């Protein structure tokens, strides 16, 4: 009697170890990382200063404050919303701190707390209005943008007689607050601004919250479908309000860094930066439709900004080319993100 060997059972592909390419393709930030590598290599080759410690300190500093805001905006975009008041909010918080410290004589630390409360209140109001009225966040925060811009100009001119607040270095508590928000640290004899460390810390915390906590799951859920999320018990109102407050907190942090570093604030600063935050988040893998993105990717998107902006300067090119770079990067990022999202959906099935 002949015995036939039984064929080994076929492995179930659903429980098999995914391929490396499949594991990479589901990461929203993979496109941004490849783009950052290309930009880094390109400017390292065409310029001499780019790779020096001084060059690195410059483009990292350029990316740091932009990156803090881009990461916060990315979380909000993953949650399905936009905040067009984010740029002006950085100026508003700086002006509140400066006016309270220089005109009313408050300690800088107390002024910072008041400006933080102001920022969080505006963020909470934005979120509440979006959820209670059903209006698009684009419209609500555009209204906030104009309101804050008018307040910045009107109050600053009323209090100081100009559109600028100066004299922060003479305020009580400036030295200790400046050490936390505007000091430098040394690497190889080169000074690096502490805002770079704030950028790294903010990115790490935001990424951990997004991928390792229940709140992070809520962010993806409400960005994918707020109605379905509500049906399975996700607190949509609380989640979106907290996301708007996170953006406001990031604006306060950037505004604090700016006012303590430069010791003055202009009433019209920050206008237009909100689009750069959104572009950096999109370059980093966020979809304009919500439900997909990465905090790390937004940080990498901001890093691309910093490297390109300073690389163009080091290459002695006309800075007007940076606007062309932004437009090309935005279009490329949108196309690549859509492709990666569709591929990731197939992989997950």
Buried (B, 14 or more C-beta within 10 A) or exposed (E): EEEEEEEEEEEEEEEEEEEEEBEBBBBBBBBBBEBBEEBBEBBBEEBEBBEEEEBBBBBBBBBBBBBBBBBBBBBBBBBBBBBBBBBBBBBBBBBBBBBBBBEEEBBBBBBBBBBBEBBBEBBBBBBBBBBEEEEEBEBBBBBBBEBBBEBBBEBBEEBBEEBBBBBBEEBBBBEEBBEBBBBBEEEEEBEBBBBBEBBBEBBBEBBEBBEEEEBBBBBBBBBBBBEEBBEEEBBBBBBBBBBBBBBBBBBBBBBBBBBBBBBBBBBEBBBEBBEBBBBBBBBBBBBBEBBBBBBBBBBBBBBBBBBBBBBBBBBEEEEEEBEEBBEEBBEBBBEBBBEBBEBBEEBEE
